[in-house]
Amino acid sequence: MRKSSYRVAAGLAVIALLAAGCSSDKAAEDTAATEETVAADPQLEIFTWWSSGGEALGLAGMESVFKTNNADTEYVNASIAGGAGVNAKAVLTSRLEANDPPDSFQAHAGMELDGYVKSGKLEDLTDLYKSEGWDTIFPADLIKTLTVDGKIYSVPVNIHRANVLWWNPATATKAGITAAPATLDEFFADLEKFKKAGITGLALAGNGDWAIAHLMDYILLASLGSDSYEGLFKGTTSWTGPEVAAALKNFQKALSYGNKGAGNLDWPDAGKLVTSGKAGFFIMGDWASAQWQSEGLVLGTDYTWAPAPGTVGVYQWLSDSFTLPIGAKHRNAGLAWLKVCGSKEGQDAFNPKKGSISARTDSDPSVYDDYLKAAMEMWKTDRLVGSTVHGVNGNNALMAAYNTAVGKYFSGGFKDNAGLAKDLDAAYMAGQA
Ligand code: GAL
């Protein structure tokens, strides 16, 4: 239907309600919502941290679906570079505090989203879920991570996997490595093989701290196992006890195989060390694959993957979602954007380029590469455990303190394990405040 006919329909609905003498607030609100959903706004401002290769291409995929459906609205890309939102989140916080929100912003499912809801920044989207049929299309457990006090607050565009091991088969062959390490012991044995072959074992990106924290988050999971790892965020596993101490020894050991000068590198730079044969392994979320494909590299030939060692059968997940901030200047356009975000068309335009799987249960596997097809299967059968650095386990306060603690440890030459454990404990507490 054309937009003008929507407006006529909304107008007729108002007249019908008036004629029926309907004066309840609920009915008036429903009518307003219907009308607002359909009027075209001149602009739409979308706020993310997606600016590099695959991230930007994925976003552009959704943008083009939006433009097709909303030709009268100018799309404004307000992305701020910096993986995991390390730079974007600070800008977003000050904009939200100044009541100057974008029309929709990226937020992770889980405790990160919970933080925005509890501080009163987001509109309730439960009715949109009903009208779009999303309450039956997204997995119920995922919807739970978007729900606070029975109301749903964001639209998930994807599922990413954090615990993935990436490497370049040619480099591995040089070091005499023929199969993916399945356990932490095998991982360390292979890191030693790279070292003996004169190759840096592990690619590290220290800029912004989060990618080192991402590595630690995976090593905690591999060392503690899923239940104890989850206990860290429920208060049932101690951050300063022997389990974490043993895990941090593994982390310290892994870091000792890292590249020099990592402090200045972003995650795409560290990824290049692997694809160019300068480093062996890379522990990174599956957005790495999309990044490499955007650079013209080929999955299975130039690089390959396996579940990160010690976490086979465990899917450390995260989900990017989009919100409707209270006070958005172009609320109708924001709603139109969310409809694209939740649609099959939008998700299948976004995810193959972004390196993630669709959050919907009815996406078309044929448009996804072999890695993503495998991920779709594992997402259904693996044990699901949340990512800390990407919003599932803790709010922004926890994440900021978690990253800072790891950054301090790393830049200090990764010596003070007891100090790190204490700082992580304090980070957990910061998230509870
Ligand atoms: C994550 C985000 C991913 C990816 C990654 C690196 O937090 O969920 O979509 O962009 O950061 O920037």
Residues whose N, C-alpha, C, O or C-beta is under 5 A from the ligand:
A	BS01	GAL	G82 G83 A84 W287 D320 H390
